[in-house]
Amino acid sequence: MNRRKDFWERVDEAWDARRDPLEDAALQRLISEDPGLLDELRRVERGLRELRAPQARRSGWARLMIAAVAAGLALAWIWSTRRDGDGSRDAGSTSPHTQRDAAALASESHELDATPRILALRIVNTLADARGVTEVELASGVRSTRFVASTAPASTLEPRLLYALASVVPTGN
Amino acid sequence: MPEERDEPSFEQRVLRELPSVRAYLRRVAGPEGEPEDLLQEVAARALKYSSAFDPARELGPWLRAMALRLVIDQRERTRRAPGELRHTPEAQERGLELVEHREDLQQRLARLTAVERDVLVRFHGRGESVRAIAIALAMPEGTVKSHLHRARKRLGAVEAP
């Protein structure tokens, strides 16, 4: 009885501190004295794993949705700038289609036609998790991509994913 | 002048620890757990993941933790093993117990109180700290831990001592 109590107290202590209980030498000794404790631990671990699994699945879906939305917006922006570029050429513009700001684009588009179009695109993706809050901003018009201060490690997947998406957006040259 | 001795390499240290790991595996896994095979795997993994070992820690517990993980993996495989493996009386007994546990898991989760479930999901599912949970739920950290410990116990159907 006491052995089991000691065992679970130490397991709880290790889990509370986010340590692997199996690396605890005292727990290893208790398991060797009563190998059945390992099965009990396994049962609880399996339950906890199942708690984590839906979170991971949701996280995977969230990443997919972010990627899909970002890709869709990027395509819309490409389509818009190309159409706008064609319009500029039709109007006899000889200036290169680079470094155009939103105001200039708005003014020019107003002269060309009244069809609604995307003049500027700005995606701000804010991700919050246990590691902190990461904000990624993808801005068109000035065609810049920048990372806002992040408390998450640089290896966080989502910013990289968005950065990769941003980097394939053509400059329109 | 004292003779300078070279520090034993990681491989040498692992080799030195293996007999005690073998004895440990025999006790925990039993003869049906194929402790010799598991020992080989421990040695292989130890060398493969040597860079993950913190030299400030003791090698023995690190190797034994690896051995215990392998025992757990082996039992999980047996649980899922199809065909003839399930026909041995021991495997059937164990398999039945585990299947029953799995089917029962959702019920056990449902049996937790709302706060126990919330604390458990926040800590293990979302990775929130005890402190963060305490702030979010407006309760002392000790109370959060009490809920957490009770919830784990119920989740694993561990009998109260």
Chai-1 contact restraints between the chains, C-beta under 6 A:
chainA,res_idxA,chainB,res_idxB,connection_type,confidence,min_distance_angstrom,max_distance_angstrom,comment,restraint_id
A,M1,B,P161,contact,1.0,0.0,6.0,A-B,restraint_1
A,R4,B,P161,contact,1.0,0.0,6.0,A-B,restraint_2
A,K5,B,P161,contact,1.0,0.0,6.0,A-B,restraint_3
A,D12,B,H149,contact,1.0,0.0,6.0,A-B,restraint_4
A,L22,B,A65,contact,1.0,0.0,6.0,A-B,restraint_5
A,L22,B,L68,contact,1.0,0.0,6.0,A-B,restraint_6
A,E23,B,P61,contact,1.0,0.0,6.0,A-B,restraint_7
A,E23,B,A65,contact,1.0,0.0,6.0,A-B,restraint_8
A,A25,B,P61,contact,1.0,0.0,6.0,A-B,restraint_9
A,Q28,B,R64,contact,1.0,0.0,6.0,A-B,restraint_10
A,S32,B,R27,contact,1.0,0.0,6.0,A-B,restraint_11
A,S32,B,V28,contact,1.0,0.0,6.0,A-B,restraint_12
A,P35,B,V28,contact,1.0,0.0,6.0,A-B,restraint_13
A,E40,B,V158,contact,1.0,0.0,6.0,A-B,restraint_14
A,R42,B,I72,contact,1.0,0.0,6.0,A-B,restraint_15
A,R43,B,H101,contact,1.0,0.0,6.0,A-B,restraint_16
A,R43,B,G156,contact,1.0,0.0,6.0,A-B,restraint_17
A,V44,B,R152,contact,1.0,0.0,6.0,A-B,restraint_18
A,V44,B,L155,contact,1.0,0.0,6.0,A-B,restraint_19
A,V44,B,G156,contact,1.0,0.0,6.0,A-B,restraint_20
A,G47,B,L105,contact,1.0,0.0,6.0,A-B,restraint_21
A,G47,B,L155,contact,1.0,0.0,6.0,A-B,restraint_22
A,G47,B,G156,contact,1.0,0.0,6.0,A-B,restraint_23
A,L48,B,H124,contact,1.0,0.0,6.0,A-B,restraint_24
A,L51,B,V121,contact,1.0,0.0,6.0,A-B,restraint_25
A,L51,B,H124,contact,1.0,0.0,6.0,A-B,restraint_26
A,L51,B,G125,contact,1.0,0.0,6.0,A-B,restraint_27
A,R52,B,G125,contact,1.0,0.0,6.0,A-B,restraint_28
A,Q55,B,G125,contact,1.0,0.0,6.0,A-B,restraint_29
A,A130,B,G127,contact,1.0,0.0,6.0,A-B,restraint_30
